[in-house]
């Protein structure tokens, strides 16, 4: 098993934070997202690396990503994130979250 890469924090893009803020506190999806954040903070490599040729052009232009990862949730939703390197460690930045169908459409599967 590859070594874990601990992140200093898990943050979200403005769009993702707005999306998360709209989810009611008692919604099971919100709990699932928060659990995923804890997992990604402990090991930011826990997701699946998305091949560069699958990166949506909007991510490259808007976020200037250097890497792109997907973390599948039990509900079938996906978190899409990038890992930002900083002088004192790493930060996970969640860009978007999708249902399985929306994810496939965005990534052309």
N, C-alpha and C positions, 0 to 999 in steps of 0.2 A: 504494500500500500504506500503511495507517495506521501512525503511529509506534508504536514498541514502548514498553511500560510495564514497566520493570524492577522486580522485587520484591526486597525485602531478604531474604526467606526464604520457604520453603514448609514449612508445618506441617500437622498432621492433627488432626482431632477425636479424642477419646478412642476412639470406636468404630472409626474408621479405623485408628488406630495399633495397636489390638488385632488388627484384621483383618490388617494388614500383618505384624505380629509372628508370626502363625501361618503365613505363607507361607515355605516352606523357602528358604534362601539360593540354592540352585541352580535354583529354579523360574523359568522364562523370564518369567512374569508379574511377578515381583519386579523383574527387570532392566528390564522395560518401564515399570513404575511409576517407578523411579529415573530413567530417561531422561526421562520426562514431567515429573518434578519439576524437572530441569535446564532443560528448555524453558520451563516456566511461570515459573521464577525469572528467566529472561532476558526473557520477554514474557508477563506475566500475562493479557494480552488475546488470547492465541493460541487459546483455546477459543471456544466458541459461547455467546453470551449466551442464557440461557433466559428466555422471556417471563414476566412476573410472574404472569399468569393460570395458568401451569403449575407454579408453585412448590408443592410439597407443604406443607400446613399445619403438619406437624411441623417442617419446617425453620424456618418463620417463628416458631413458638412456642419451640422448643428453642434455636435458634442466633441468633434475632433478625437474620436476614440482611437486607441492604440491596441485594444483588445476587446472582445465581446464574449459574454458568457450567458448561459441560460440555466435557470434553476427551476426544475419542474416541481410543482406543488401537488399534494395528494388529490386536490379537487380537480386537477386537470389544467389549472392555470399555470402560466409560466412567468417568472420574473426574468427580465433581461437587464443585465448589469455590465458595468465595466469596472476594472480595478485600476485605481489611480495610485501611482507611486509617489510617496512624499519622502523627504529626507529622514523622517523618523518612523517610517513604516508604510502601510497601505491603507487605503480607504475604498470600500465598496460603494459604488454609486449606482443605484437602481434607476434605470432609464424609463422603463415601462413595464406594465403587466398586462398579460393577454389571456383570454380563454384559449384553449387548444386550437379552435378554428381560426380565431383572429391571428394567433401566432403563425399558423401555417400560411395564411394569406399574406401577412407582412413579409415573411421570409421566403415566399415563393415555393413552398413545398407542395 
